[in-house]
Amino acid sequence: MSRATTTMSLEPRLSVEGIFDHAPGALDALRSIRKAVEETGLAPRLLELAFLRASQINGCAFCVGHHLKDARRLGVPDRLLHLLPVWREAPDFSSEERVVLGWTETVTLLPTGHGIDDAAYREAAEALGEAGVARLTIALGYINAWNRIGAVFRLPIPSF
């Protein structure tokens, strides 16, 4: 059946607590990854733009709401937040933001088959350095895990 003809409830399937009751320790592990990511020195603004873009791609309303709120708290202008889905066409993003968003899409939309091509990796590594690519990739692994949890269980959208 195609997605267009499939009907879905918008009701949450489980609460955050309910999900992690079934996997003791997993929530603490995710929190530890987040703490490690924050300690790498990645700019919080860049991190939130990456988290928000990955969450948009993955269709996680819970994470979109959460990261919109966090991005605004960090002072990201509404104009950038509105243009994020079309960042390639919007001149408002810095060259560093463009590299981060490009890598975010590459990692989040990981192609089937044999991974990411060398040109995409080289472009990110030239702009961010190997350490920056490693840090950002780990951060993207973290948010993609949350996106899948949030989307699957339809976690409620936080107020923002």
Buried (B, 14 or more C-beta within 10 A) or exposed (E): EEEEEEEEEEEBEBEBEEBBEEEEEEBEEBEEBBEEBEEBEBEBBBBBBBBBBBBBBBEBBBBBBBBBBBBBEBEBEEEBBEBBEEBEEBEEBEEBBBBBBBBBBBBBEEEEEEEBEEEBBEBBBEBBEEEBBEBBBBBBEBBBBBBEBBBEBBBBBBEE
